[in-house]
Amino acid sequence: MIAKIGRSSNLFGTLSYNNSKMEQDKGEILMTNKMIETADGKYSVAQLARSFEPYLLANRNTEKHTLHISLNPDPKDKVSDEKYRELAQLYMNEMGYGDQPFIVFKHTDIDRSHIHIVSVCVDEEGKKISDQFEKIRSMKVCRELEKKFGLISAVEKQPKQNQKIFRPVNFKSGDIKSQIASVIRHIPSYYQFQSLGEYNALLSLFNITVEKVEGELQGQSKKGLLYFPLDDQGKKAGNPVKASLFGKISGIDALEKHFTACKNKGNVQLVKQNLKRSIIKAHHSSKDEQAFKNKLKKEGIDIVVRKNDNSRIYGITFIDHKSRTVWNGSRLGKEFSANNFNDYWNNNIRPEIEIPDQMQTKKSQPTNANQPPEEYDRHFDFLNDSEQYSDIFIETLGILIPRSPNNNYEEEHFTDKIRKRKKRRRGQ
């Protein structure tokens, strides 16, 4: 079981988000603790908020007073509503919130049920309840609850870094937004790419493509991105999802900043030289496209080849998972362009790609020469704290990418809509 603890200063927004799931018949209230009850057992957001008012009025300078906790058993676990109630009560007791008012929502909006708990982290006197070593304590409590209720252990299930588990988007399983978000919200933290084409080549490994859209709205030019799921043949297999639903990090402005930052990386030439050496070596020892791909795959390099309806190669991109960089062939040099590979594989005209003298004579680089830049290392901290992420990971050649925890991007988008609505009303 995975626990995710979130804090905010927006109690109403948090309650509204969970209430919206119930309005969509994708959620229900399982239990309440020290909450003001209603005659019919039904609650509005305003009614729920009243139970927390005395705590917030007594609050002593704690800005992020609202707790939003989700408990996520393994999808294979069959958890009854009664067991969820016990899990919630025991978890809150052990975390020091057992005497607080709280409400437990069950969500069924994705392919596994899970619960959300809303409470406040200040007591009746307005004093903040200690959150020291919270993540460590939460992990310990989850392990104890797994044993008590016979649940699958998240620690045992968590994939190791050297395992090769690859999970592209599966458009047939539904919840497309969540699946796409699992990839695109984290990809820029791990990979360097300098164009939309290189970004698309990388996304294609995860059965995703993105398109840039431009237009005019109220006399002003606008531009944005649309993300599409792909089927196994690389064809669009569903409705597009606007980048704005995933947050600013997935939008065109953030991507263009990423392109610029990657162009200014100091290790580009070394990475480029190492990659070219691997490509040349595979080229000289393979007779066809598949053999070439297989050889580079063993070196941790994926190739994305783009062809037209006549099978003519018009684009080729190399994705080096060791250095976590993406390269269009022409950016490596003319000899690595799509035309050269098309001549070889389709017309049997073998291009001459010679190994430069400096590559032949250069001594082997230190073992860390092909490692990712130092700034990437920090992003691997989550491997030691799986509680921050869901129990499903995408890994490609030793790179873990955490799934977005419990559709929090949807909650953020929901909250943003409320804020914008309030601003519009003030302006009227």
Helices and strands as residue ranges (DSSP letters): E 2-8, H 11-23, E 27-33, H 45-50, H 53-57, E 66-72, H 81-94, E 102-107, E 114-120, H 134-149, H 154-157, G 171-173, H 176-184, H 187-190, H 196-204, E 208-217, E 220-229, E 241-242, G 243-246, G 248-250, H 252-263, H 268-284, H 289-298, E 301-307, E 313-320, E 325-328, H 329-332, G 334-336, H 338-347, H 357-361, H 374-377, G 378-384, G 386-388, E 393-396, E 399-402, G 405-407, H 408-427
